[in-house]
Amino acid sequence: MQTELSKKLGVEHAVFGFTPFPAVAAAISRAGGFGVLGAVRYTAPDDLKRDLDWIEAHVDGRPYGLDVVMPAKKVEAPKDRTLTEADVEAMIPEGHRQFVKDTLAKYGVPELAEGEASGWRITGWMEHVARTQLDVAFDYPIKLLANALGSPPADVVERAHDQNVLVAALAGSARHAVKHKERGIDIVVAQGYEAGGHTGDIASMVLTPEVVEAVDPLPVLAAGGIGSGQQVAAALSLGAQGVWLGSIWLTTTEADLHSPALTRKLLAAGSGDTVRSRALTGKPARQLRTEWTDAWDDTSGPGTLPMPLQGLLVAEAVSRIQKYEVEPLLGTPVGQIVGRMNSERSVRAVFDDLTRGFERAVDRINRIAGRSGE
């Protein structure tokens, strides 16, 4: 599963694996893919440094990258000021806070212990926090910097290029992809509707060739609904130079979800058990459908807030739901490929399945084309 891009980056398989777990990122790189660590949850630079140190010690010299979130559209700071967490908190209406309280009370979700801080904060959606993550990351030999929500600011792209780091950005339409190309992005990730997390409304089978044509000759990675070698072969046949996989790693043995109940829900879910909802961050993100997402998407409710207000509003609630494993409300970002995630496997086992499926698909096409045995 090699392409021009994978050869350029020195990886055996053109499989780019996004994950919030350092152990998974390292395992992806060791298995011959390209591990990409999601940085959004790192609010303290020392925590990110600790985990990048760990990855450095466990990738066996293989390349890896970092994914940050610097939204192109966001709540703006007052003039000549940096938008602080306190500024954002002050913008959250009291009615929304009460809605969170009432929903948690309806399901009997216990409070956190006195003095216990929320374990799920997404101040990483805020640009100044993402910049502190980059200050740490550029001290490491990362080979790729990806941004999940639009092109990074021009100075960030320039800084990455000055350090020979390629820059990738996710796109949900050909129009967005062209903007990435105009802003100096090196790799476009065409993320289809089926994908977990923030995603647009165009399916990957349609989106991938549109983006490939729109940004030629830039390399494109296909994302969304991919979890088998046959699908990797399909992506490459559509013109992609690799695939970007995220959801499939959630049920690997190296993942650290800290929730047996959530793992059970993922393993039991079908491809129709997800929903695009703004409940988690304020932007449409595909996730398990739960009674929490249903409550936020109900027209009788207050509606969600823009990023990053929504994330800060629900941070403590999500931590409580996860800590106490309140199953009706318990969810996570995940794509429609969850229907194939029906057993816990190692990252290496996932790669073995991908490569075998890829070979079968290529052999099948060769037979159809009358090239069997060549």
C-alpha positions as CSV (number, residue, x, y, z in Angstrom):
1,M,0.0,0.0,0.0
2,Q,2.7,2.4,-1.0
3,T,2.2,5.7,-2.9
4,E,4.4,8.6,-3.9
5,L,3.4,10.4,-0.6
6,S,4.1,7.4,1.6
7,K,7.5,7.0,0.0
8,K,8.3,10.7,0.5
9,L,7.5,10.3,4.2
10,G,9.4,7.1,4.6
11,V,6.4,4.8,5.6
12,E,5.6,1.4,4.3
13,H,1.8,1.8,4.0
14,A,-0.1,4.9,3.0
15,V,-2.2,4.7,6.1
16,F,-2.4,7.8,8.3
17,G,-3.9,7.1,11.7
18,F,-5.3,9.9,13.8
19,T,-5.7,9.1,17.5
20,P,-5.8,10.9,20.9
21,F,-3.8,8.0,22.4
22,P,0.1,8.1,22.3
23,A,0.3,4.3,22.5
24,V,-1.9,4.0,19.4
25,A,0.0,6.6,17.5
26,A,3.3,4.9,18.2
27,A,1.8,1.4,17.3
28,I,0.5,2.8,14.0
29,S,4.0,4.1,13.1
30,R,5.7,0.8,14.2
31,A,3.2,-1.2,12.1
32,G,4.3,0.7,9.0
33,G,1.7,3.5,8.9
34,F,2.0,7.1,9.9
35,G,0.7,7.8,13.5
36,V,-0.8,11.3,14.1
37,L,-1.4,12.3,17.7
38,G,-4.4,14.5,18.4
39,A,-3.4,17.4,20.5
40,V,-6.7,19.1,21.3
41,R,-7.0,17.6,24.8
42,Y,-3.6,18.9,25.9
43,T,-4.2,22.1,27.9
44,A,-0.9,21.9,29.7
45,P,2.3,22.1,27.6
46,D,4.1,19.7,30.0
47,D,1.5,17.0,29.4
48,L,2.0,17.2,25.6
49,K,5.8,17.2,26.1
50,R,5.5,14.1,28.3
51,D,3.5,12.2,25.7
52,L,5.7,13.3,22.8
53,D,8.7,12.1,24.8
54,W,7.0,8.7,25.2
55,I,6.2,8.5,21.5
56,E,9.8,9.3,20.6
57,A,10.9,6.4,22.8
58,H,8.4,4.0,21.2
59,V,8.2,4.6,17.5
60,D,11.5,2.8,16.7
61,G,12.7,5.8,14.7
62,R,9.6,5.8,12.5
63,P,7.9,9.1,11.5
64,Y,4.8,10.5,13.1
65,G,2.8,13.8,13.2
66,L,0.6,16.0,15.3
67,D,-3.0,17.2,14.8
68,V,-4.2,20.5,16.2
69,V,-7.5,22.4,16.0
70,M,-7.3,26.0,15.0
71,P,-10.8,26.9,13.8
72,A,-11.1,29.2,10.8
73,K,-14.4,30.5,12.2
74,K,-14.6,31.0,15.9
75,V,-15.8,33.4,18.6
76,E,-13.6,36.4,18.4
77,A,-11.7,38.1,21.2
78,P,-12.3,41.7,22.2
79,K,-10.1,44.1,20.2
80,D,-6.4,44.0,21.1
81,R,-6.9,41.1,23.6
82,T,-6.4,37.4,23.7
83,L,-9.7,35.5,24.2
84,T,-9.3,33.8,27.6
85,E,-11.3,30.9,29.0
86,A,-12.9,33.3,31.4
87,D,-14.0,35.5,28.5
88,V,-15.7,32.5,26.8
89,E,-17.3,31.3,30.0
90,A,-18.9,34.7,30.5
91,M,-20.6,34.4,27.1
92,I,-22.5,31.2,28.0
93,P,-26.2,32.0,28.6
94,E,-27.6,30.9,32.0
95,G,-30.5,29.1,30.2
96,H,-28.0,26.8,28.6
97,R,-26.3,26.1,31.9
98,Q,-29.7,25.2,33.4
99,F,-30.4,22.9,30.5
100,V,-27.3,21.0,31.2
101,K,-28.1,20.7,34.9
102,D,-31.7,19.6,34.2
103,T,-30.5,16.9,31.7
104,L,-27.9,15.5,34.1
105,A,-30.5,15.5,37.0
106,K,-33.0,13.6,34.8
107,Y,-30.5,10.8,34.4
108,G,-29.2,10.9,38.0
109,V,-25.6,11.7,37.0
110,P,-23.6,12.2,40.2
111,E,-21.6,15.3,40.9
112,L,-17.8,15.2,40.7
113,A,-16.0,15.0,44.1
114,E,-15.4,18.3,45.8
115,G,-12.3,19.9,44.4
116,E,-12.1,17.4,41.4
117,A,-11.5,19.2,38.2
118,S,-13.2,18.3,34.9
119,G,-11.1,15.8,33.0
120,W,-12.5,16.8,29.7
121,R,-11.6,20.3,28.7
122,I,-11.4,21.5,25.2
123,T,-9.7,24.8,25.5
124,G,-7.5,23.3,22.8
125,W,-10.1,24.6,20.4
126,M,-8.9,28.1,21.3
127,E,-6.1,29.4,19.0
128,H,-3.7,30.6,21.7
129,V,-3.8,27.2,23.4
130,A,-3.1,25.5,20.0
131,R,-0.1,27.8,19.6
132,T,1.3,26.7,22.9
133,Q,1.0,23.1,21.7
134,L,2.9,24.0,18.5
135,D,5.7,25.6,20.6
136,V,6.2,22.2,22.2
137,A,5.7,20.1,19.1
138,F,8.2,21.9,17.0
139,D,10.9,20.9,19.4
140,Y,10.3,17.3,18.2
141,P,11.1,15.7,14.8
142,I,7.4,15.6,13.7
143,K,7.0,15.2,9.9
144,L,3.4,16.4,9.6
145,L,1.2,19.0,11.2
146,A,-2.5,18.6,10.5
147,N,-5.3,21.0,11.2
148,A,-8.8,19.6,11.7
149,L,-10.9,22.8,11.0
150,G,-9.7,24.7,8.0
151,S,-6.2,25.9,7.0
152,P,-3.9,26.9,9.9
153,P,-2.9,30.6,10.0
154,A,-0.3,31.7,7.5
155,D,2.4,32.2,10.0
156,V,1.9,28.6,11.3
157,V,2.2,27.2,7.8
158,E,5.3,29.2,7.3
159,R,6.8,28.1,10.6
160,A,6.1,24.4,9.8
161,H,7.7,24.7,6.3
162,D,10.7,26.4,7.8
163,Q,11.2,23.2,9.8
164,N,10.6,20.9,6.9
165,V,7.2,19.8,8.3
166,L,4.4,19.1,5.9
167,V,1.1,20.7,6.6
168,A,-2.3,18.9,6.1
169,A,-5.8,20.3,6.4
170,L,-9.1,18.5,6.3
171,A,-11.7,19.5,3.8
172,G,-15.4,18.6,3.4
173,S,-15.8,20.0,-0.1
174,A,-13.8,20.8,-3.2
175,R,-14.3,24.5,-2.5
176,H,-12.6,24.2,0.9
177,A,-9.9,22.1,-0.6
178,V,-9.0,24.8,-3.1
179,K,-8.7,27.3,-0.3
180,H,-6.3,25.0,1.4
181,K,-4.2,24.8,-1.8
182,E,-4.2,28.6,-2.1
183,R,-2.9,29.0,1.4
184,G,0.1,26.8,0.9
185,I,-1.2,23.5,2.4
186,D,0.8,20.4,1.3
187,I,-1.7,17.6,1.8
188,V,-5.5,17.8,1.7
189,V,-7.6,15.3,3.7
190,A,-10.9,14.8,1.9
191,Q,-13.1,13.9,4.8
192,G,-16.5,12.5,3.8
193,Y,-19.8,12.6,5.6
194,E,-19.3,9.1,7.0
195,A,-16.3,10.2,9.1
196,G,-16.2,10.5,12.9
197,G,-15.7,13.9,14.5
198,H,-16.1,17.2,12.6
199,T,-17.3,16.4,9.1
200,G,-19.3,17.9,6.2
201,D,-22.3,16.5,4.3
202,I,-20.7,15.0,1.1
203,A,-20.0,11.3,1.1
204,S,-16.4,10.1,0.5
205,M,-17.1,8.3,-2.7
206,V,-18.2,11.6,-4.3
207,L,-15.9,13.9,-2.3
208,T,-12.5,12.1,-2.9
209,P,-12.4,12.4,-6.7
210,E,-13.8,15.9,-6.6
211,V,-11.0,17.0,-4.3
212,V,-8.3,15.1,-6.2
213,E,-9.3,16.9,-9.4
214,A,-9.6,20.3,-7.6
215,V,-6.2,20.4,-6.0
216,D,-4.1,18.5,-8.5
217,P,-1.1,18.0,-8.2
218,L,-1.3,18.2,-4.4
219,P,-1.6,14.8,-2.7
220,V,-5.0,13.9,-1.2
221,L,-5.8,11.5,1.6
222,A,-9.3,9.9,1.7
223,A,-11.2,9.8,5.0
224,G,-14.6,8.8,6.1
225,G,-16.1,5.3,6.5
226,I,-12.7,3.5,5.7
227,G,-11.8,0.5,7.8
228,S,-10.9,-2.3,5.4
229,G,-8.3,-3.0,2.8
230,Q,-10.9,-3.1,0.1
231,Q,-11.8,0.4,1.0
232,V,-8.2,1.5,1.0
233,A,-7.9,0.1,-2.6
234,A,-11.1,2.0,-3.5
235,A,-9.7,5.2,-2.2
236,L,-6.4,4.9,-4.1
237,S,-8.4,4.0,-7.3
238,L,-10.2,7.3,-6.9
239,G,-6.9,9.2,-7.0
240,A,-6.1,9.5,-3.3
241,Q,-2.4,8.9,-2.2
242,G,-3.4,7.4,1.1
243,V,-6.1,7.1,3.7
244,W,-6.7,8.9,6.9
245,L,-8.3,6.6,9.6
246,G,-9.5,7.7,13.0
247,S,-12.5,5.7,14.3
248,I,-11.1,2.2,13.7
249,W,-8.4,2.7,16.4
250,L,-10.9,3.3,19.2
251,T,-11.5,-0.4,19.9
252,T,-7.8,-1.4,19.6
253,T,-6.1,-2.9,22.6
254,E,-3.7,0.0,22.8
255,A,-6.5,2.6,23.1
256,D,-7.2,3.9,26.5
257,L,-10.9,4.9,26.7
258,H,-11.0,4.4,30.5
259,S,-14.6,3.1,30.1
260,P,-15.5,-0.5,29.6
261,A,-19.1,0.6,29.1
262,L,-18.1,2.9,26.2
263,T,-16.1,0.1,24.6
264,R,-19.1,-2.2,24.9
265,K,-21.3,0.4,23.2
266,L,-18.8,0.8,20.3
267,L,-18.5,-2.9,19.8
268,A,-22.3,-3.3,19.7
269,A,-23.1,-0.3,17.5
270,G,-24.1,-0.6,13.9
271,S,-23.3,1.7,11.1
272,G,-26.6,3.5,11.6
273,D,-26.0,4.2,15.3
274,T,-24.2,7.5,14.8
275,V,-25.4,11.1,14.2
276,R,-24.0,14.4,13.1
277,S,-24.6,16.7,16.1
278,R,-23.3,20.0,17.5
279,A,-23.8,18.8,21.0
280,L,-20.1,18.2,21.8
281,T,-18.3,21.2,20.3
282,G,-20.8,23.5,18.6
283,K,-19.8,22.3,15.1
284,P,-21.3,19.3,13.4
285,A,-19.4,16.2,14.6
286,R,-20.4,12.6,13.9
287,Q,-20.6,10.6,17.2
288,L,-22.6,7.8,18.8
289,R,-26.2,8.7,19.0
290,T,-27.2,8.9,22.6
291,E,-30.0,10.4,24.7
292,W,-27.5,13.3,25.3
293,T,-27.3,14.1,21.6
294,D,-31.0,13.6,21.2
295,A,-31.6,16.2,24.0
296,W,-29.4,18.8,22.4
297,D,-30.9,18.2,18.9
298,D,-34.5,18.4,20.1
299,T,-36.1,21.6,18.8
300,S,-37.7,22.1,22.2
301,G,-34.3,22.7,23.8
302,P,-32.1,25.8,23.8
303,G,-30.0,24.8,20.8
304,T,-26.2,24.5,20.8
305,L,-23.7,27.4,21.1
306,P,-20.9,28.2,18.6
307,M,-17.4,26.9,19.1
308,P,-15.7,27.1,21.7
309,L,-18.7,28.0,23.9
310,Q,-20.5,24.7,23.5
311,G,-17.4,22.7,24.4
312,L,-16.8,24.7,27.6
313,L,-20.4,24.5,28.5
314,V,-20.6,20.7,28.4
315,A,-17.0,19.9,29.6
316,E,-17.9,19.0,33.2
317,A,-21.1,17.2,32.1
318,V,-19.2,15.0,29.7
319,S,-16.6,14.3,32.4
320,R,-19.3,13.2,34.8
321,I,-21.1,11.1,32.2
322,Q,-17.8,9.3,31.4
323,K,-16.6,8.9,35.0
324,Y,-19.8,7.3,36.2
325,E,-20.5,5.5,32.9
326,V,-24.1,6.7,32.6
327,E,-24.8,4.5,29.6
328,P,-27.9,6.3,28.1
329,L,-25.8,9.5,27.8
330,L,-22.4,7.9,27.2
331,G,-20.9,8.5,23.7
332,T,-17.8,9.5,21.7
333,P,-17.0,10.9,18.3
334,V,-17.0,7.9,15.9
335,G,-17.7,7.4,12.2
336,Q,-20.1,5.0,10.4
337,I,-17.3,2.5,10.2
338,V,-18.3,1.6,13.8
339,G,-20.4,-1.1,12.3
340,R,-17.2,-3.0,11.5
341,M,-15.6,-2.4,14.9
342,N,-17.1,-5.5,16.5
343,S,-14.0,-6.9,18.3
344,E,-11.0,-5.6,20.2
345,R,-7.8,-6.1,18.2
346,S,-4.3,-4.8,18.4
347,V,-3.1,-2.1,16.0
348,R,-0.9,-4.7,14.3
349,A,-3.9,-6.9,13.7
350,V,-5.8,-4.0,12.1
351,F,-2.9,-3.5,9.7
352,D,-2.7,-7.2,8.9
353,D,-6.4,-7.1,8.0
354,L,-6.0,-3.9,6.0
355,T,-3.1,-5.4,3.9
356,R,-4.8,-8.7,3.3
357,G,-8.0,-7.0,2.2
358,F,-6.0,-4.6,0.0
359,E,-4.3,-7.5,-1.8
360,R,-7.6,-9.3,-2.3
361,A,-9.1,-6.2,-3.8
362,V,-6.2,-5.6,-6.2
363,D,-6.2,-9.3,-7.3
364,R,-9.9,-9.0,-8.0
365,I,-9.5,-5.9,-10.1
366,N,-6.6,-7.5,-12.0
367,R,-8.8,-10.6,-12.8
368,I,-11.6,-8.3,-14.0
369,A,-9.1,-6.4,-16.2
370,G,-7.7,-9.7,-17.5
371,R,-4.3,-9.2,-15.9
372,S,-4.3,-12.2,-13.6
373,G,-0.8,-13.6,-13.0
374,E,1.1,-10.6,-14.3
